[in-house]
Amino acid sequence: MRRAPLMIVAMSATAGLTLAACGSSGGGSSSAASGSKATKQTVSVSITTAGCEPDKTSIPAGPTEFKVHNSGAADISETELLGANDIIAGEKENVVSGLSGSFTLNVKPGKYQLYCPGGKSKEKVPFTVTDSAAYRAPAVSAAQAELNTATAGYATYVKDQVNQLVTNTTAFVAAIKAGNLAQAKTLYAAPRANYERVEPVAESFGDLDPDIDARIDDVPDPAQWTGFHRIEKSMYQDNTLAGMNPIADKLLVDVKKLQTLTATLTYEPAALANGATGLLDETGKTKITGEEERYSHIDLVDMKGNVDGADQAFVLLQPALKKLDPTLESTISTRFAAMYAALKPFQQGSGYVSYEKVSQAQRRTLSDTVNALAEPLSQVAGIVVG
């Protein structure tokens, strides 16, 4: 469902790098904010067995919606916009054959690539963004001060979570190297929660996220499998830490690398909104199903981490959204409250019950609640980018 045109204006051209794990999928919203009418352009991308087939390969810089449709490619389900050093500027995942989705960005001038992983001849397509007056001198939004505060606040939040991730991973790795299996199991959940809160940012750095967070399904060569889930399997399925010291050492190196990469990052408002939507997509794709933590069954910890990260992005954008679309802001607030209420019955002390204890009917309820939240949240990027 397409959103009606909104009276919004472009964000500041001084905003930093856009990092987004997943994009807006469109939706309905009827309220308008004061300001000049948005001039958001569109790029349509067909996913085919060949790969990415965009309707254009060069656009002027500025607010842009990338509309993605899978035209029958069974083995390809995502489109990414890659910037310098293959950093993901934006993406839309889980677009299986016959489905559509979108992501919205305020695209900077530069050389990019549209990337459809698995394409046979057009896996990566060069994509150029030229300079434009619309990008260099956008109108001043009535909500610009709030948006600037939001992006600064999100940078602080990411740094804090990654710092905690390093601290908690250090303790986890120490237990592994001491051969203390029981202690390692006790310490496993804390860094998982930190990571899940900021996963969209980590996913922007090429192979770093797979090195830290890949599941066995995602690794072509199991002998090269590293990260949290490799250790999870050894602890919970094999019930041993034998052979895990090198994996633990690499995990700590990788989370420290993430700490370095995120230390000076800046963000655009759409990145917050896209990232929040991406976190809920992650929840629906791998947490609800129980795939993510298939050995430890702490999926509810990861789910709560995803929801917390999405909620933090929304809370930071909330003052601006109240000006730009108060009806949408109210709807999302109500549905975040419903999401937390749906998780509450499964709390156990400071953590959550094993996901094995969550019935299929309860999983369907959680899934329905996630979807009800994701739909209005997916509209936010298109509003704050304009």
C-alpha positions in Angstrom: 0.0 0.0 0.0 1.5 3.3 -1.1 1.7 6.2 1.3 -0.1 9.4 0.4 2.2 12.3 -0.4 3.4 14.2 2.6 4.4 17.8 3.0 7.9 17.3 4.4 11.3 18.7 3.5 14.8 17.4 3.0 17.1 16.6 5.9 20.4 18.4 6.4 23.1 17.7 3.9 25.6 17.6 6.7 24.2 14.4 8.2 26.7 11.5 8.1 26.9 8.1 6.5 23.7 6.2 6.1 23.8 2.8 7.6 20.8 0.6 7.3 20.3 -3.1 7.5 16.9 -3.1 6.0 14.6 -0.6 4.5 11.1 0.8 4.5 8.5 -1.4 2.9 5.9 1.4 2.3 2.5 1.7 4.0 -0.3 4.1 4.6 -0.3 7.4 6.4 -2.6 10.4 5.9 -1.3 13.2 8.1 0.9 16.0 6.7 3.5 18.2 8.3 4.2 21.8 7.6 7.0 22.7 5.2 7.8 22.5 1.5 6.6 19.5 -0.5 9.1 16.6 -0.6 10.8 15.8 -3.9 11.6 12.1 -3.4 12.7 10.2 -6.5 12.4 6.5 -7.1 14.5 3.8 -8.5 12.8 0.5 -9.4 14.9 -2.6 -9.1 13.8 -6.0 -10.5 15.4 -9.1 -9.0 15.8 -11.7 -11.7 17.9 -14.8 -12.0 20.6 -12.6 -13.6 20.7 -10.4 -10.6 19.8 -6.7 -10.2 18.0 -5.0 -13.1 17.4 -1.3 -12.1 15.3 1.0 -14.3 18.2 3.5 -14.1 21.8 3.4 -13.1 22.4 7.1 -12.5 20.4 9.6 -10.4 21.0 13.0 -8.8 21.7 13.0 -5.0 18.8 13.4 -2.6 15.9 11.6 -1.0 15.3 8.4 -2.9 13.1 5.4 -2.6 14.5 2.1 -4.0 11.5 -0.1 -4.9 12.5 -3.7 -5.1 10.4 -6.5 -6.8 11.4 -10.1 -7.2 10.4 -11.2 -10.7 10.8 -14.9 -10.1 14.4 -15.4 -8.8 14.1 -18.4 -6.5 17.6 -18.1 -5.1 17.9 -14.3 -4.6 15.9 -12.4 -2.0 17.7 -9.1 -1.3 19.1 -6.0 -2.9 21.8 -3.8 -1.4 23.2 -0.4 -2.2 26.9 -0.6 -1.6 29.1 2.4 -1.1 32.9 2.8 -0.7 34.6 -0.3 0.6 31.4 -2.3 0.1 29.8 -0.7 3.1 26.0 -1.2 2.9 24.2 2.1 2.5 20.8 0.5 2.4 19.1 -2.8 1.7 15.9 -4.7 1.5 16.0 -8.4 2.6 13.5 -11.2 2.4 12.0 -10.2 -1.0 11.2 -13.7 -2.1 9.8 -14.5 -5.6 6.7 -12.5 -6.3 7.1 -10.1 -3.4 8.1 -6.4 -3.3 9.6 -4.1 -0.7 11.6 -0.9 -0.6 14.2 1.2 1.3 14.5 4.9 1.5 17.7 7.0 1.8 19.0 10.5 1.3 21.7 9.4 -1.1 25.0 11.2 -1.2 26.9 11.9 -4.4 29.3 9.1 -5.3 30.0 5.8 -6.9 27.9 2.8 -5.7 26.9 -0.7 -6.7 23.5 -2.3 -6.6 24.1 -5.8 -5.3 21.8 -8.8 -5.6 23.8 -11.7 -3.9 23.6 -14.8 -6.1 22.9 -13.1 -9.4 24.3 -15.0 -12.4 25.5 -12.1 -14.6 24.3 -8.9 -12.8 25.1 -9.7 -9.2 26.7 -6.2 -8.9 25.6 -3.3 -11.1 27.5 0.1 -11.1 25.3 2.9 -9.9 26.2 6.6 -9.9 24.8 9.4 -7.8 25.6 12.9 -9.1 25.7 16.1 -7.1 22.6 18.2 -7.0 21.3 21.4 -5.6 18.5 19.6 -3.9 21.0 17.6 -1.8 23.4 20.4 -1.2 20.8 23.0 -0.2 17.7 21.2 1.2 14.8 23.2 2.7 14.9 23.5 6.5 12.5 21.1 8.1 10.3 22.2 11.1 11.6 19.0 12.8 15.3 19.3 11.8 16.5 20.1 15.3 14.8 17.0 16.6 16.2 14.9 13.8 19.8 16.2 14.5 19.3 15.3 18.2 18.1 11.9 17.2 21.1 11.0 15.0 23.5 12.3 17.7 21.7 10.2 20.3 21.8 7.1 18.2 25.6 7.4 17.6 26.0 7.6 21.4 23.7 4.6 21.9 25.6 2.5 19.3 28.9 3.3 20.9 27.6 2.4 24.4 26.2 -0.9 23.3 29.3 -1.9 21.4 31.5 -0.9 24.4 29.3 -3.2 26.5 29.5 -5.9 23.8 33.3 -5.8 24.1 33.3 -5.9 27.9 30.8 -8.8 28.0 32.5 -10.7 25.2 35.9 -10.3 27.0 34.4 -12.0 30.1 32.8 -14.7 28.0 36.1 -15.4 26.2 38.0 -15.5 29.5 35.6 -18.3 30.8 36.1 -20.2 27.6 39.9 -20.0 27.8 39.7 -21.0 31.4 37.8 -24.2 30.4 34.8 -23.2 32.5 31.9 -24.5 30.5 29.2 -23.6 33.2 30.5 -20.1 33.5 30.7 -19.6 29.7 27.1 -20.7 29.4 26.1 -18.2 32.1 27.9 -15.4 30.4 26.7 -16.1 26.8 23.4 -14.2 26.9 24.8 -10.8 27.8 26.9 -10.1 24.7 24.2 -11.6 22.5 21.7 -9.0 23.7 24.2 -6.2 23.1 24.9 -7.4 19.6 21.2 -7.8 18.7 20.4 -4.2 19.7 22.9 -2.8 17.1 23.0 -5.6 14.5 22.0 -3.3 11.5 25.1 -1.3 12.1 27.3 -4.4 12.2 25.7 -5.7 9.0 26.9 -2.7 7.2 30.6 -3.7 7.4 30.7 -6.5 4.8 32.0 -9.8 6.3 32.2 -8.6 9.9 28.6 -9.6 10.8 28.9 -13.1 9.3 32.3 -13.6 11.2 30.5 -12.6 14.4 27.0 -13.9 14.0 26.7 -16.5 11.2 24.6 -19.6 11.7 25.8 -22.9 10.2 23.3 -22.5 7.4 25.0 -19.2 6.3 28.5 -20.7 5.9 29.6 -22.4 2.7 32.5 -24.2 4.4 31.7 -25.3 8.0 35.4 -25.5 8.7 35.5 -21.7 8.3 32.6 -21.1 10.7 33.4 -18.6 13.4 31.6 -16.4 15.9 29.0 -16.7 18.7 27.0 -19.5 17.1 30.0 -21.7 16.5 30.8 -21.5 20.2 27.1 -21.9 21.1 27.0 -25.3 19.2 30.1 -26.5 21.0 28.7 -25.5 24.5 25.1 -26.6 24.2 25.1 -29.4 21.6 28.5 -30.9 22.0 28.8 -29.9 25.7 32.5 -29.1 25.5 34.8 -26.1 25.0 37.5 -28.3 23.3 38.9 -26.5 20.3 37.1 -23.2 21.0 40.1 -21.1 22.1 41.0 -19.9 18.5 37.3 -19.2 17.8 37.0 -17.2 21.0 40.1 -15.2 20.3 38.8 -14.3 16.8 35.4 -13.4 18.2 37.0 -10.9 20.6 39.2 -9.5 17.8 36.1 -9.0 15.6 33.9 -7.3 18.3 36.9 -4.9 19.0 37.1 -4.2 15.3 33.4 -3.3 15.4 34.1 -1.0 18.3 36.8 0.8 16.2 34.6 1.1 13.2 31.6 2.5 15.1 33.6 4.9 17.3 33.3 7.9 14.9 30.3 7.0 12.8 27.5 9.5 12.2 24.0 8.7 10.9 21.1 10.0 8.9 17.5 9.9 10.3 16.4 7.4 7.7 19.2 5.1 8.9 17.6 5.0 12.4 14.2 4.2 10.9 15.5 1.6 8.4 17.6 0.0 11.1 14.6 -0.3 13.4 12.6 -2.0 10.6 15.5 -4.3 9.9 15.6 -5.4 13.5 12.0 -6.4 13.4 12.6 -8.2 10.2 15.4 -10.1 11.9 13.0 -11.0 14.7 10.4 -12.4 12.3 12.9 -14.2 10.2 15.1 -16.0 12.7 14.0 -15.4 16.2 10.3 -16.4 16.0 11.3 -19.6 14.2 13.9 -20.6 16.8 16.6 -20.8 14.2 18.9 -18.1 15.7 19.7 -19.8 19.0 18.9 -23.4 18.0 21.4 -24.9 20.5 21.0 -22.6 23.6 17.4 -21.7 23.0 17.8 -18.2 24.3 15.9 -16.8 21.3 13.7 -14.6 23.5 16.9 -12.8 24.7 17.8 -12.1 21.1 14.2 -11.1 20.3 14.1 -8.7 23.2 17.5 -7.2 22.0 16.1 -6.6 18.5 13.0 -5.0 20.0 15.1 -2.8 22.4 17.3 -1.6 19.5 14.3 -0.8 17.3 12.6 0.9 20.2 15.6 3.1 21.0 15.8 4.3 17.3 12.1 5.1 17.4 12.3 6.9 20.8 15.0 9.1 19.4 12.9 9.9 16.3 9.7 10.3 18.3 9.9 14.1 18.9 10.4 14.7 15.1 7.7 12.2 14.2 5.2 13.9 16.5 5.6 17.0 14.3 5.7 15.2 11.0 3.0 12.5 11.5 1.5 12.5 15.0 -1.0 9.8 14.1 1.7 7.4 13.0 3.8 8.2 16.1 0.8 7.3 18.3 0.2 4.0 16.5 3.8 2.9 16.8 4.0 3.8 20.5 0.9 1.7 21.2 2.3 -1.2 19.2 5.7 -1.1 21.0 3.8 -1.3 24.3 1.9 -4.3 22.9 5.2 -5.9 21.8 6.8 -5.6 25.3 3.5 -6.9 26.9 3.7 -10.0 24.6 7.2 -10.7 25.8 6.6 -10.2 29.5 4.9 -13.5 30.3 8.1 -15.3 29.3 10.4 -13.4 31.7 12.3 -15.5 34.2 14.3 -13.6 36.7 16.6 -11.3 34.8 16.3 -13.4 31.6 13.7 -15.4 29.7 12.5 -19.0 29.6 14.0 -21.4 27.1 12.4 -21.0 23.7 11.6 -24.7 23.8 8.9 -23.9 26.4 7.1 -21.5 24.0 4.3 -23.3 22.3 3.5 -22.9 18.6 0.4 -20.9 19.4 2.4 -18.5 21.6 5.0 -18.2 18.8 2.2 -17.3 16.3 1.0 -14.6 18.8 4.5 -13.2 19.0 4.8 -13.2 15.2 1.5 -11.4 14.8 2.6 -8.8 17.3 5.9 -8.2 15.6 4.2 -7.9 12.2 1.7 -5.4 13.6 4.5 -3.2 14.9 6.7 -3.6 11.8 4.1 -2.4 9.3 3.7 1.2 10.7 7.4 1.4 11.7 8.3 0.7 8.1 6.7 4.0 7.1 9.0 6.2 9.2 12.1 6.2 6.9 10.0 7.7 4.0 8.8 10.5 6.3 12.1 11.5 7.9 14.1 11.4 4.7 11.9 13.8 2.8 
